[in-house]
Amino acid sequence: MKPAHLVVKRFGGIRPLARALGIDHSAVHRWTTDKPKGTGGLVPSRHHLPLLKISAERGIDLTATDLVIGD
């Protein structure tokens, strides 16, 4: 599973993940969209640290490796 799909799944969907990050859901949706219109399943690096912090606070199992490699 690509990193973006894994993160979306662990946060319970695109909208809950977007709310957690304080960004528009369309931005998160683009992470799950193939290039050239999306990121091709990659999570932009500027969101890595906030995602790790939020996931730790909420008890969501997410590691730095998940954000780069997926599973």
C-alpha positions in Angstrom: 0.0 0.0 0.0 1.3 3.4 -0.9 2.1 5.8 2.0 -0.8 8.2 1.3 -3.3 5.4 1.2 -1.9 3.9 4.4 -2.1 7.2 6.3 -5.7 7.9 5.0 -6.7 4.4 6.2 -5.2 4.8 9.6 -6.8 8.2 10.2 -10.2 6.9 9.1 -10.6 8.6 5.7 -9.6 11.7 3.7 -11.8 14.2 5.6 -10.8 13.1 9.1 -7.1 13.3 8.0 -7.6 16.7 6.4 -9.3 18.0 9.6 -6.5 16.7 11.8 -3.9 18.6 9.7 -6.1 21.7 9.2 -6.0 21.5 5.5 -8.6 21.1 2.7 -9.7 17.6 2.0 -9.0 18.1 -1.7 -5.3 18.4 -0.9 -5.3 15.1 0.9 -7.2 13.6 -2.0 -4.5 14.6 -4.4 -2.0 12.5 -2.3 -4.0 9.5 -3.4 -4.2 10.5 -7.0 -1.8 9.3 -9.7 0.6 11.8 -11.2 0.5 14.3 -12.9 -2.6 15.6 -11.1 -1.7 14.1 -7.8 1.4 13.0 -5.8 1.1 9.4 -6.9 0.5 8.1 -3.4 3.2 10.1 -1.7 2.7 12.2 1.4 4.3 15.6 1.0 7.3 15.9 3.4 6.0 19.1 5.0 3.3 17.0 6.6 5.5 14.2 8.0 6.3 15.8 11.4 2.7 17.0 12.0 1.3 13.6 11.1 3.7 11.9 13.4 2.8 14.2 16.3 -0.9 14.0 15.7 -0.9 10.2 15.4 1.1 9.9 18.6 -1.4 12.2 20.4 -4.3 10.2 19.1 -2.8 6.7 19.6 -2.7 6.0 15.8 0.0 3.5 14.8 2.1 5.5 12.3 5.8 5.6 11.8 8.2 7.7 9.8 8.8 4.6 7.6 5.0 4.4 6.9 5.2 8.0 5.6 7.9 7.2 3.1 7.6 3.5 2.2 4.0 2.5 3.1 3.4 -1.2 3.7 
